[in-house]
Amino acid sequence: MHLIRRLYDWVLHWAETPYGGPALFLLALVESSVFPVPPDVLLIALCIALPSRAWRFALLASAGSVLGGLIGYAIGWGAWPLVNSFFFDYIPGFTPAVFEKVQGLFAEYDFWVVFTAGFTPIPYKVITIGSGVFKINLLVFVIASMVSRSLRFFLVAWLLRRYGPGMRDFIDRYFNLLSIVFVLLLVGGFLLLKYVF
């Protein structure tokens, strides 16, 4: 918990610098294809510190995430045979069995698979790369990503803009519990992907 707390404090530090917005954009970009930490952590910190800029931060997170999703799509579409062993060996949630299940889902529910992963704790990077591997329609992928990621990040921004000061006190008071809940949601997303899909 001490390490997580230090990471939380470090993330809050970005909210007090002129680099918070660019850092959020870059985090959202890399998280959509390879990085394990979701951008919501930094988005929350920035919206709490600067609630008047919440919509701008949500837009940066959305744009970075969709662009990162396109990078993930490109990895799956053009480089998958070269990089699949890395993802299967080192990225949680990437297994051949999961990919087979995801392929079947894409064949039937392409838009909804991307939308669900973009809005929920299901690992979005698995779906972005899978979209390229299984060559789903690029326009469908982009629209589903834009809608789901924007809804997610703008909802977070709205909640924090509306309840910002109280939310910061709440997060500080219940940080350890919230960290556990966050980890459970993340693990739950991976398990959902593995066992339900």
FIKOLZA-1660 file (N, C-alpha, C; in steps of 0.1 Angstrom, whole numbers, plus 5000, padded with zeros to 4 digits):
% residues 197
   i   px   py   pz ch aa at
   1 5008 4988 5000  A  M  N
   1 5000 5000 5000  A  M CA
   1 5009 5013 5000  A  M  C
   2 5020 5012 5007  A  H  N
   2 5029 5024 5007  A  H CA
   2 5033 5028 4993  A  H  C
   3 5037 5018 4985  A  L  N
   3 5041 5020 4971  A  L CA
   3 5030 5026 4963  A  L  C
   4 5018 5021 4965  A  I  N
   4 5006 5026 4957  A  I CA
   4 5003 5040 4962  A  I  C
   5 5005 5043 4975  A  R  N
   5 5003 5056 4980  A  R CA
   5 5013 5066 4974  A  R  C
   6 5025 5062 4973  A  R  N
   6 5035 5071 4967  A  R CA
   6 5032 5073 4952  A  R  C
   7 5027 5063 4945  A  L  N
   7 5024 5065 4931  A  L CA
   7 5012 5075 4930  A  L  C
   8 5002 5074 4939  A  Y  N
   8 4991 5083 4939  A  Y CA
   8 4996 5097 4941  A  Y  C
   9 5005 5099 4951  A  D  N
   9 5010 5112 4954  A  D CA
   9 5018 5118 4942  A  D  C
  10 5025 5109 4936  A  W  N
  10 5033 5113 4924  A  W CA
  10 5024 5117 4913  A  W  C
  11 5013 5110 4911  A  V  N
  11 5003 5113 4900  A  V CA
  11 4997 5127 4904  A  V  C
  12 4993 5129 4916  A  L  N
  12 4988 5142 4920  A  L CA
  12 4998 5153 4918  A  L  C
  13 5010 5150 4919  A  H  N
  13 5021 5161 4916  A  H CA
  13 5019 5166 4902  A  H  C
  14 5016 5157 4892  A  W  N
  14 5015 5162 4878  A  W CA
  14 5004 5172 4877  A  W  C
  15 4993 5171 4885  A  A  N
  15 4982 5180 4885  A  A CA
  15 4986 5194 4888  A  A  C
  16 4998 5196 4895  A  E  N
  16 5003 5209 4899  A  E CA
  16 5014 5214 4890  A  E  C
  17 5016 5207 4879  A  T  N
  17 5026 5212 4869  A  T CA
  17 5020 5215 4856  A  T  C
  18 5027 5222 4847  A  P  N
  18 5021 5225 4834  A  P CA
  18 5021 5213 4825  A  P  C
  19 5027 5202 4830  A  Y  N
  19 5028 5190 4821  A  Y CA
  19 5017 5179 4824  A  Y  C
  20 5007 5183 4833  A  G  N
  20 4997 5173 4836  A  G CA
  20 4989 5169 4824  A  G  C
  21 4985 5178 4816  A  G  N
  21 4977 5175 4804  A  G CA
  21 4985 5166 4794  A  G  C
  22 4997 5170 4790  A  P  N
  22 5004 5161 4781  A  P CA
  22 5007 5148 4787  A  P  C
  23 5010 5147 4801  A  A  N
  23 5012 5134 4807  A  A CA
  23 5000 5125 4806  A  A  C
  24 4988 5131 4808  A  L  N
  24 4976 5124 4807  A  L CA
  24 4974 5119 4793  A  L  C
  25 4976 5127 4783  A  F  N
  25 4975 5123 4769  A  F CA
  25 4984 5111 4766  A  F  C
  26 4996 5112 4770  A  L  N
  26 5006 5101 4768  A  L CA
  26 5002 5088 4775  A  L  C
  27 4998 5090 4788  A  L  N
  27 4994 5078 4795  A  L CA
  27 4982 5071 4789  A  L  C
  28 4972 5079 4784  A  A  N
  28 4961 5073 4777  A  A CA
  28 4965 5066 4764  A  A  C
  29 4974 5072 4757  A  L  N
  29 4979 5067 4745  A  L CA
  29 4986 5053 4747  A  L  C
  30 4995 5052 4756  A  V  N
  30 5002 5039 4758  A  V CA
  30 4994 5029 4765  A  V  C
  31 4985 5033 4773  A  E  N
  31 4976 5023 4780  A  E CA
  31 4968 5016 4770  A  E  C
  32 4964 5022 4760  A  S  N
  32 4954 5015 4750  A  S CA
  32 4961 5004 4742  A  S  C
  33 4974 5003 4743  A  S  N
  33 4981 4993 4735  A  S CA
  33 4990 4984 4743  A  S  C
  34 4997 4990 4752  A  V  N
  34 5008 4982 4759  A  V CA
  34 5009 4984 4774  A  V  C
  35 5005 4996 4780  A  F  N
  35 5008 5000 4793  A  F CA
  35 4997 4995 4803  A  F  C
  36 5001 4989 4814  A  P  N
  36 4990 4983 4823  A  P CA
  36 4982 4993 4832  A  P  C
  37 4987 5005 4834  A  V  N
  37 4980 5014 4843  A  V CA
  37 4970 5023 4836  A  V  C
  38 4958 5022 4839  A  P  N
  38 4947 5030 4832  A  P CA
  38 4949 5045 4835  A  P  C
  39 4945 5054 4825  A  P  N
  39 4947 5068 4826  A  P CA
  39 4937 5074 4836  A  P  C
  40 4927 5067 4841  A  D  N
  40 4918 5073 4850  A  D CA
  40 4924 5078 4863  A  D  C
  41 4935 5072 4867  A  V  N
  41 4942 5076 4879  A  V CA
  41 4947 5091 4878  A  V  C
  42 4954 5094 4867  A  L  N
  42 4958 5108 4864  A  L CA
  42 4947 5117 4861  A  L  C
  43 4937 5112 4854  A  L  N
  43 4925 5120 4851  A  L CA
  43 4918 5125 4864  A  L  C
  44 4916 5115 4873  A  I  N
  44 4910 5119 4886  A  I CA
  44 4918 5129 4893  A  I  C
  45 4932 5127 4894  A  A  N
  45 4940 5137 4901  A  A CA
  45 4939 5151 4895  A  A  C
  46 4940 5151 4882  A  L  N
  46 4939 5164 4875  A  L CA
  46 4926 5171 4877  A  L  C
  47 4915 5163 4876  A  C  N
  47 4902 5169 4877  A  C CA
  47 4899 5174 4892  A  C  C
  48 4905 5167 4901  A  I  N
  48 4904 5171 4915  A  I CA
  48 4912 5184 4917  A  I  C
  49 4924 5185 4912  A  A  N
  49 4932 5196 4914  A  A CA
  49 4928 5209 4906  A  A  C
  50 4922 5206 4894  A  L  N
  50 4918 5217 4886  A  L CA
  50 4904 5214 4880  A  L  C
  51 4894 5215 4888  A  P  N
  51 4881 5211 4883  A  P CA
  51 4876 5220 4871  A  P  C
  52 4881 5232 4870  A  S  N
  52 4876 5241 4859  A  S CA
  52 4881 5236 4846  A  S  C
  53 4891 5227 4846  A  R  N
  53 4897 5222 4833  A  R CA
  53 4893 5207 4831  A  R  C
  54 4883 5202 4839  A  A  N
  54 4879 5188 4838  A  A CA
  54 4875 5184 4824  A  A  C
  55 4868 5192 4816  A  W  N
  55 4864 5188 4803  A  W CA
  55 4876 5187 4794  A  W  C
  56 4885 5196 4795  A  R  N
  56 4897 5196 4787  A  R CA
  56 4905 5183 4790  A  R  C
  57 4906 5179 4803  A  F  N
  57 4913 5167 4806  A  F CA
  57 4906 5155 4801  A  F  C
  58 4893 5155 4802  A  A  N
  58 4886 5143 4796  A  A CA
  58 4888 5142 4781  A  A  C
  59 4888 5154 4774  A  L  N
  59 4891 5154 4760  A  L CA
  59 4905 5148 4757  A  L  C
  60 4915 5153 4764  A  L  N
  60 4928 5148 4762  A  L CA
  60 4929 5133 4764  A  L  C
  61 4923 5128 4775  A  A  N
  61 4923 5113 4778  A  A CA
  61 4916 5106 4767  A  A  C
  62 4905 5111 4762  A  S  N
  62 4897 5104 4751  A  S CA
  62 4905 5104 4739  A  S  C
  63 4911 5115 4735  A  A  N
  63 4919 5116 4722  A  A CA
  63 4931 5107 4723  A  A  C
  64 4938 5107 4734  A  G  N
  64 4950 5099 4736  A  G CA
  64 4947 5084 4736  A  G  C
  65 4935 5081 4742  A  S  N
  65 4931 5067 4742  A  S CA
  65 4927 5061 4729  A  S  C
  66 4920 5069 4721  A  V  N
  66 4915 5065 4708  A  V CA
  66 4927 5064 4699  A  V  C
  67 4937 5073 4699  A  L  N
  67 4949 5073 4691  A  L CA
  67 4957 5060 4695  A  L  C
  68 4958 5058 4708  A  G  N
  68 4965 5046 4713  A  G CA
  68 4958 5033 4709  A  G  C
  69 4945 5034 4708  A  G  N
  69 4938 5022 4703  A  G CA
  69 4941 5019 4689  A  G  C
  70 4943 5030 4681  A  L  N
  70 4946 5028 4667  A  L CA
  70 4961 5022 4666  A  L  C
  71 4969 5026 4675  A  I  N
  71 4983 5020 4675  A  I CA
  71 4981 5005 4679  A  I  C
  72 4973 5002 4689  A  G  N
  72 4971 4988 4692  A  G CA
  72 4965 4980 4680  A  G  C
  73 4955 4986 4673  A  Y  N
  73 4949 4980 4661  A  Y CA
  73 4960 4977 4651  A  Y  C
  74 4969 4987 4649  A  A  N
  74 4980 4986 4639  A  A CA
  74 4990 4975 4643  A  A  C
  75 4992 4973 4656  A  I  N
  75 5001 4962 4661  A  I CA
  75 4995 4949 4657  A  I  C
  76 4982 4948 4660  A  G  N
  76 4975 4935 4657  A  G CA
  76 4974 4932 4642  A  G  C
  77 4971 4943 4635  A  W  N
  77 4969 4941 4620  A  W CA
  77 4982 4938 4613  A  W  C
  78 4993 4945 4616  A  G  N
  78 5005 4944 4608  A  G CA
  78 5017 4937 4615  A  G  C
  79 5017 4936 4628  A  A  N
  79 5029 4931 4635  A  A CA
  79 5026 4919 4644  A  A  C
  80 5014 4914 4644  A  W  N
  80 5011 4904 4654  A  W CA
  80 5020 4892 4654  A  W  C
  81 5023 4886 4642  A  P  N
  81 5032 4874 4642  A  P CA
  81 5046 4877 4648  A  P  C
  82 5050 4889 4647  A  L  N
  82 5063 4893 4653  A  L CA
  82 5063 4895 4668  A  L  C
  83 5052 4900 4673  A  V  N
  83 5051 4904 4687  A  V CA
  83 5042 4896 4696  A  V  C
  84 5035 4886 4691  A  N  N
  84 5025 4879 4699  A  N CA
  84 5031 4872 4711  A  N  C
  85 5043 4866 4710  A  S  N
  85 5049 4859 4721  A  S CA
  85 5052 4869 4732  A  S  C
  86 5056 4881 4730  A  F  N
  86 5058 4891 4740  A  F CA
  86 5045 4894 4748  A  F  C
  87 5034 4896 4741  A  F  N
  87 5021 4898 4747  A  F CA
  87 5016 4886 4755  A  F  C
  88 5017 4874 4749  A  F  N
  88 5013 4862 4756  A  F CA
  88 5021 4859 4769  A  F  C
  89 5034 4863 4768  A  D  N
  89 5043 4860 4779  A  D CA
  89 5043 4871 4790  A  D  C
  90 5041 4883 4787  A  Y  N
  90 5043 4894 4796  A  Y CA
  90 5031 4903 4800  A  Y  C
  91 5021 4902 4792  A  I  N
  91 5009 4911 4795  A  I CA
  91 4998 4903 4800  A  I  C
  92 4993 4906 4813  A  P  N
  92 4982 4899 4818  A  P CA
  92 4970 4900 4810  A  P  C
  93 4963 4889 4808  A  G  N
  93 4951 4889 4801  A  G CA
  93 4952 4884 4786  A  G  C
  94 4965 4884 4781  A  F  N
  94 4968 4879 4768  A  F CA
  94 4971 4865 4768  A  F  C
  95 4962 4856 4764  A  T  N
  95 4965 4842 4763  A  T CA
  95 4958 4837 4750  A  T  C
  96 4964 4827 4744  A  P  N
  96 4958 4822 4731  A  P CA
  96 4943 4818 4733  A  P  C
  97 4940 4812 4745  A  A  N
  97 4926 4808 4747  A  A CA
  97 4916 4820 4747  A  A  C
  98 4921 4831 4754  A  V  N
  98 4913 4843 4754  A  V CA
  98 4911 4849 4740  A  V  C
  99 4922 4849 4733  A  F  N
  99 4921 4854 4719  A  F CA
  99 4912 4846 4710  A  F  C
 100 4911 4833 4712  A  E  N
 100 4901 4825 4704  A  E CA
 100 4887 4830 4708  A  E  C
 101 4884 4832 4721  A  K  N
 101 4871 4836 4725  A  K CA
 101 4868 4850 4720  A  K  C
 102 4878 4859 4720  A  V  N
 102 4876 4872 4715  A  V CA
 102 4873 4872 4700  A  V  C
 103 4879 4863 4693  A  Q  N
 103 4877 4862 4678  A  Q CA
 103 4862 4859 4675  A  Q  C
 104 4857 4849 4683  A  G  N
 104 4843 4846 4681  A  G CA
 104 4834 4857 4684  A  G  C
 105 4837 4865 4695  A  L  N
 105 4829 4876 4698  A  L CA
 105 4829 4887 4688  A  L  C
 106 4841 4890 4682  A  F  N
 106 4843 4900 4672  A  F CA
 106 4834 4896 4660  A  F  C
 107 4834 4883 4656  A  A  N
 107 4826 4879 4645  A  A CA
 107 4811 4882 4646  A  A  C
 108 4806 4882 4658  A  E  N
 108 4792 4885 4660  A  E CA
 108 4789 4898 4666  A  E  C
 109 4797 4904 4674  A  Y  N
 109 4794 4916 4681  A  Y CA
 109 4805 4927 4681  A  Y  C
 110 4811 4929 4669  A  D  N
 110 4823 4937 4669  A  D CA
 110 4822 4951 4676  A  D  C
 111 4811 4958 4673  A  F  N
 111 4810 4972 4679  A  F CA
 111 4809 4970 4694  A  F  C
 112 4800 4961 4699  A  W  N
 112 4798 4960 4713  A  W CA
 112 4809 4955 4721  A  W  C
 113 4818 4946 4715  A  V  N
 113 4830 4941 4722  A  V CA
 113 4839 4953 4724  A  V  C
 114 4842 4961 4714  A  V  N
 114 4850 4973 4716  A  V CA
 114 4844 4983 4725  A  V  C
 115 4831 4986 4724  A  F  N
 115 4825 4995 4733  A  F CA
 115 4826 4991 4748  A  F  C
 116 4823 4978 4750  A  T  N
 116 4823 4973 4764  A  T CA
 116 4837 4974 4770  A  T  C
 117 4847 4970 4762  A  A  N
 117 4861 4971 4767  A  A CA
 117 4865 4985 4770  A  A  C
 118 4860 4994 4761  A  G  N
 118 4864 5008 4763  A  G CA
 118 4858 5015 4775  A  G  C
 119 4846 5010 4779  A  F  N
 119 4839 5017 4790  A  F CA
 119 4841 5010 4803  A  F  C
 120 4844 4998 4804  A  T  N
 120 4845 4990 4816  A  T CA
 120 4859 4987 4820  A  T  C
 121 4861 4979 4831  A  P  N
 121 4875 4976 4835  A  P CA
 121 4881 4964 4826  A  P  C
 122 4873 4959 4817  A  I  N
 122 4879 4949 4808  A  I CA
 122 4891 4955 4801  A  I  C
 123 4903 4948 4801  A  P  N
 123 4915 4954 4795  A  P CA
 123 4913 4958 4780  A  P  C
 124 4913 4971 4778  A  Y  N
 124 4910 4977 4765  A  Y CA
 124 4921 4973 4755  A  Y  C
 125 4934 4972 4760  A  K  N
 125 4945 4968 4751  A  K CA
 125 4943 4955 4744  A  K  C
 126 4937 4945 4751  A  V  N
 126 4935 4932 4745  A  V CA
 126 4926 4933 4733  A  V  C
 127 4916 4942 4735  A  I  N
 127 4906 4944 4724  A  I CA
 127 4911 4952 4713  A  I  C
 128 4919 4962 4716  A  T  N
 128 4925 4970 4705  A  T CA
 128 4934 4962 4696  A  T  C
 129 4942 4954 4702  A  I  N
 129 4952 4946 4694  A  I CA
 129 4944 4935 4688  A  I  C
 130 4934 4929 4695  A  G  N
 130 4926 4918 4689  A  G CA
 130 4918 4923 4677  A  G  C
 131 4914 4936 4678  A  S  N
 131 4906 4941 4666  A  S CA
 131 4915 4942 4654  A  S  C
 132 4927 4945 4655  A  G  N
 132 4936 4944 4644  A  G CA
 132 4940 4930 4639  A  G  C
 133 4942 4921 4649  A  V  N
 133 4945 4907 4645  A  V CA
 133 4934 4901 4637  A  V  C
 134 4921 4904 4642  A  F  N
 134 4910 4897 4635  A  F CA
 134 4904 4906 4624  A  F  C
 135 4910 4918 4622  A  K  N
 135 4907 4927 4611  A  K CA
 135 4892 4931 4611  A  K  C
 136 4887 4935 4622  A  I  N
 136 4874 4941 4622  A  I CA
 136 4874 4954 4615  A  I  C
 137 4862 4958 4611  A  N  N
 137 4861 4971 4603  A  N CA
 137 4867 4982 4611  A  N  C
 138 4876 4989 4604  A  L  N
 138 4883 5000 4611  A  L CA
 138 4874 5011 4616  A  L  C
 139 4864 5015 4607  A  L  N
 139 4855 5025 4611  A  L CA
 139 4846 5021 4623  A  L  C
 140 4842 5009 4623  A  V  N
 140 4834 5004 4635  A  V CA
 140 4843 5005 4647  A  V  C
 141 4855 5001 4646  A  F  N
 141 4865 5002 4658  A  F CA
 141 4866 5016 4663  A  F  C
 142 4869 5025 4653  A  V  N
 142 4871 5039 4657  A  V CA
 142 4858 5045 4664  A  V  C
 143 4847 5043 4658  A  I  N
 143 4834 5048 4664  A  I CA
 143 4832 5042 4678  A  I  C
 144 4833 5029 4679  A  A  N
 144 4831 5023 4692  A  A CA
 144 4841 5028 4702  A  A  C
 145 4853 5030 4698  A  S  N
 145 4863 5035 4708  A  S CA
 145 4860 5049 4712  A  S  C
 146 4857 5058 4702  A  M  N
 146 4854 5072 4705  A  M CA
 146 4842 5073 4714  A  M  C
 147 4832 5066 4712  A  V  N
 147 4820 5067 4720  A  V CA
 147 4823 5062 4734  A  V  C
 148 4828 5050 4735  A  S  N
 148 4830 5044 4748  A  S CA
 148 4841 5051 4757  A  S  C
 149 4852 5054 4751  A  R  N
 149 4862 5061 4759  A  R CA
 149 4858 5075 4763  A  R  C
 150 4851 5082 4754  A  S  N
 150 4846 5095 4757  A  S CA
 150 4836 5095 4768  A  S  C
 151 4827 5085 4767  A  L  N
 151 4817 5084 4778  A  L CA
 151 4823 5081 4791  A  L  C
 152 4833 5072 4791  A  R  N
 152 4840 5069 4804  A  R CA
 152 4847 5081 4810  A  R  C
 153 4855 5088 4802  A  F  N
 153 4863 5099 4807  A  F CA
 153 4855 5111 4810  A  F  C
 154 4845 5114 4802  A  F  N
 154 4837 5126 4805  A  F CA
 154 4828 5123 4817  A  F  C
 155 4824 5111 4819  A  L  N
 155 4816 5108 4831  A  L CA
 155 4825 5110 4844  A  L  C
 156 4837 5105 4843  A  V  N
 156 4846 5107 4855  A  V CA
 156 4848 5122 4857  A  V  C
 157 4850 5130 4846  A  A  N
 157 4853 5144 4847  A  A CA
 157 4840 5151 4853  A  A  C
 158 4829 5147 4848  A  W  N
 158 4816 5153 4853  A  W CA
 158 4815 5151 4868  A  W  C
 159 4817 5138 4873  A  L  N
 159 4816 5135 4887  A  L CA
 159 4825 5143 4895  A  L  C
 160 4838 5144 4890  A  L  N
 160 4848 5152 4898  A  L CA
 160 4846 5167 4898  A  L  C
 161 4841 5172 4886  A  R  N
 161 4838 5186 4885  A  R CA
 161 4826 5190 4895  A  R  C
 162 4817 5181 4896  A  R  N
 162 4805 5184 4904  A  R CA
 162 4808 5182 4919  A  R  C
 163 4816 5171 4922  A  Y  N
 163 4818 5168 4936  A  Y CA
 163 4833 5168 4940  A  Y  C
 164 4841 5176 4932  A  G  N
 164 4855 5176 4933  A  G CA
 164 4861 5178 4947  A  G  C
 165 4859 5189 4955  A  P  N
 165 4865 5190 4968  A  P CA
 165 4861 5179 4977  A  P  C
 166 4849 5175 4977  A  G  N
 166 4845 5164 4986  A  G CA
 166 4851 5151 4982  A  G  C
 167 4853 5149 4968  A  M  N
 167 4859 5137 4963  A  M CA
 167 4873 5136 4967  A  M  C
 168 4880 5147 4968  A  R  N
 168 4894 5146 4972  A  R CA
 168 4896 5142 4986  A  R  C
 169 4887 5148 4995  A  D  N
 169 4887 5144 5009  A  D CA
 169 4884 5129 5011  A  D  C
 170 4874 5125 5003  A  F  N
 170 4870 5111 5003  A  F CA
 170 4881 5101 4999  A  F  C
 171 4888 5105 4988  A  I  N
 171 4899 5097 4983  A  I CA
 171 4910 5096 4994  A  I  C
 172 4914 5108 5000  A  D  N
 172 4924 5108 5010  A  D CA
 172 4920 5100 5022  A  D  C
 173 4908 5100 5026  A  R  N
 173 4904 5093 5038  A  R CA
 173 4903 5078 5036  A  R  C
 174 4898 5074 5024  A  Y  N
 174 4896 5060 5021  A  Y CA
 174 4906 5054 5011  A  Y  C
 175 4918 5060 5010  A  F  N
 175 4927 5057 4999  A  F CA
 175 4930 5042 4999  A  F  C
 176 4933 5036 5010  A  N  N
 176 4937 5021 5011  A  N CA
 176 4925 5013 5006  A  N  C
 177 4913 5016 5010  A  L  N
 177 4901 5008 5006  A  L CA
 177 4899 5010 4991  A  L  C
 178 4900 5022 4986  A  L  N
 178 4898 5025 4972  A  L CA
 178 4909 5018 4963  A  L  C
 179 4921 5017 4969  A  S  N
 179 4932 5010 4961  A  S CA
 179 4928 4995 4960  A  S  C
 180 4923 4989 4970  A  I  N
 180 4919 4975 4970  A  I CA
 180 4907 4973 4960  A  I  C
 181 4898 4982 4960  A  V  N
 181 4886 4981 4951  A  V CA
 181 4891 4983 4937  A  V  C
 182 4900 4992 4934  A  F  N
 182 4905 4994 4921  A  F CA
 182 4912 4982 4916  A  F  C
 183 4921 4976 4924  A  V  N
 183 4928 4964 4920  A  V CA
 183 4918 4952 4918  A  V  C
 184 4908 4951 4926  A  L  N
 184 4897 4941 4924  A  L CA
 184 4890 4943 4911  A  L  C
 185 4887 4955 4908  A  L  N
 185 4880 4958 4895  A  L CA
 185 4889 4955 4883  A  L  C
 186 4902 4958 4885  A  L  N
 186 4912 4955 4874  A  L CA
 186 4913 4940 4872  A  L  C
 187 4915 4932 4883  A  V  N
 187 4915 4918 4882  A  V CA
 187 4902 4912 4877  A  V  C
 188 4891 4918 4882  A  G  N
 188 4878 4913 4878  A  G CA
 188 4876 4915 4863  A  G  C
 189 4882 4926 4857  A  G  N
 189 4881 4928 4843  A  G CA
 189 4889 4917 4835  A  G  C
 190 4900 4913 4840  A  F  N
 190 4908 4903 4834  A  F CA
 190 4901 4889 4835  A  F  C
 191 4895 4886 4847  A  L  N
 191 4888 4874 4849  A  L CA
 191 4876 4873 4840  A  L  C
 192 4868 4884 4839  A  L  N
 192 4857 4885 4830  A  L CA
 192 4860 4882 4816  A  L  C
 193 4871 4888 4812  A  L  N
 193 4876 4886 4798  A  L CA
 193 4880 4871 4796  A  L  C
 194 4886 4865 4806  A  K  N
 194 4891 4851 4805  A  K CA
 194 4880 4841 4806  A  K  C
 195 4871 4843 4815  A  Y  N
 195 4861 4832 4818  A  Y CA
 195 4847 4834 4812  A  Y  C
 196 4843 4847 4811  A  V  N
 196 4830 4849 4805  A  V CA
 196 4830 4850 4790  A  V  C
 197 4840 4858 4785  A  F  N
 197 4841 4859 4771  A  F CA
 197 4849 4848 4765  A  F  C
% end
